[in-house]
Amino acid sequence: MYYVDFNPKMIISDFLRQISKDLLNKKDMSEYQDFLKDLSQGLIDADKLRVKNEEDYLQF
């Protein structure tokens, strides 16, 4: 499982920026493949539901 420190009310684009920075610092990306697939599917689903980045927040 992948963990990133983030504010639960962080705007989606800020959350993705933080994940990108964290992943770029990793040398072995193979362990993050499942996470990236899940994240990608979630973003596709959010786009289908027309989630607005400036108003809706990514929360777990």
Helices and strands as residue ranges (DSSP letters): H 12-24, G 30-32, H 33-48
